[in-house]
Amino acid sequence: MKGTSSAYPLWLRLWHWTNAFLFVTLLITGLTLHYARPGTMPEGFRTDVLLHNTAGILLTLFYGLFLYGNLRLGNGRYYKVLSGDIEPGLLRQTGYYLWGIFLGSPHPYPHSEERKFNPLQKLFYLGVMYLLFPCVVITGWALLFPDRLPEQLLGVPGIGLWALAHTYIGFLLSLFMVVHIYLGTTGPTLGALFHLMWFGETSHSQAAPPVPGPDLRGESGKHDDLRVTAAKEQT
């Protein structure tokens, strides 16, 4: 059986995979340019510069689509920090990733149409998409026009400071991508979450049966279960 998820509309899936392709292109060409040695073939160097700049411009345009989708198409609701996301949400989710997931414990914040991100994901995505991403875009555009940068800034050549900031932010985003890919394998099956992001639908036939394990939801989750059981008995 399959079910369509409204949390992953077509525009969001197109943005996600295009964004991923452009970022990988930027990562490869950026590393090539960063470690280019004197005497590098001019044609190859110019090609990498052209690819890097083109991918950066396109990434900026697609970031505009992301912002529009969050503001106008309802996707922004998944990024809102809710009551309980910080306390006890972060502690529960961190415990699940550190040991609960390996013991077969139930997910403390399972995916649903109302909650697409768990508390830890939500804070990471907020930091990445609303802090690091704009910074790498701004520094990238600044480096496209080096003649407009100040010659000195905080005692450092202006272009050097912007280049360092661009490089280090790109490195942090690269680490995030590695973690992001790993977390994509932590669904009911190894490829369930990738299937969801690619096709926008869940495949229940792919879901693995839950493995009994310690419950990480805490006392509040246990009390909720008791209340539900009592209500069923009364009916």
GICOR-V726532 format. One record per pair of residues at least 4 apart in sequence whose ideal C-beta (glycine too) atoms are under 7 Angstrom apart, sorted by the first residue. I is the first residue (numbers start at 0). J is the second residue. Records with the same first field share a line. If there is no record, write none. Layout:
# GICOR-V726532
I=J, J
This chain:
# GICOR-V726532
0=203, 204
1=200, 201, 202
2=200, 201
3=199, 200
4=112, 195, 199, 200, 201
5=112
6=112, 115
7=11, 12, 195, 196, 199
8=199
9=13, 199
10=14, 68
11=15, 68, 74
12=16, 196, 197, 199
13=17
14=18, 61, 64, 65
15=19, 196
16=20
17=21, 61
18=22, 58, 61
19=23
20=24
21=25, 54, 57, 58, 61
22=26, 58, 176
23=27
24=28, 50, 54
25=29, 51, 54, 55, 58
26=30, 173
27=31
28=32, 47, 50, 51
29=33, 51, 169
30=34
31=35, 47
32=47, 48, 51
33=166
35=39, 44
39=43, 44
40=44
41=45
42=46
43=47
44=48
45=49
46=50
47=51
48=52
49=53
50=54
51=55
52=56, 143
53=57
54=58
55=59, 139
56=60
57=61
58=62
59=63, 136
61=65
62=66, 132, 136
63=67
64=68
65=69
66=70
67=71
68=72, 74
69=74, 75, 78
70=75
77=115, 116
78=121, 124, 125
80=84, 121
83=87, 88
84=88, 118, 121
85=89
87=91, 217
88=92, 118
89=93, 118, 119
90=94
91=95, 107, 215, 216, 217
92=96, 107, 108, 117, 118, 119
93=97, 119
94=98, 99, 215
95=99, 100, 104, 106, 107, 215
96=100
98=102
99=104, 215
100=185
102=212, 213
103=210, 211, 212
104=212, 213, 214, 215
105=209, 214
107=215, 216
108=114, 117, 118
110=115
116=120, 121, 124
117=121
118=122
119=123
120=124
121=125
122=126
123=127
124=128
125=129
126=130, 131
127=131, 132, 172, 175
128=132
129=133
130=134
131=135, 168, 171, 172
132=136
133=137
134=138, 168
135=139, 165, 168, 169, 172
136=140
137=141
138=142, 161, 164, 165, 168
139=143, 165
141=148, 161
142=161, 162, 165
145=158
148=157, 158, 161
149=157
150=156, 157
151=156, 157
152=157, 160
153=160
155=159, 160
156=160
157=161
158=162
159=163
160=164
161=165
162=166
163=167
164=168
165=169
166=170
167=171
168=172
169=173
170=174
171=175
172=176
173=177
174=178
175=179
176=180
177=181
178=182
179=183
183=192, 193
184=189
186=191, 192
187=191, 205, 206, 207
188=205, 206, 207
190=194
191=195, 205, 206
192=196
193=197
194=198, 202, 205
195=200, 201
214=220, 221
216=220
218=222
219=223
220=224
221=225
222=226
223=227
224=228
225=229
226=230
227=231
228=232
229=233
230=234
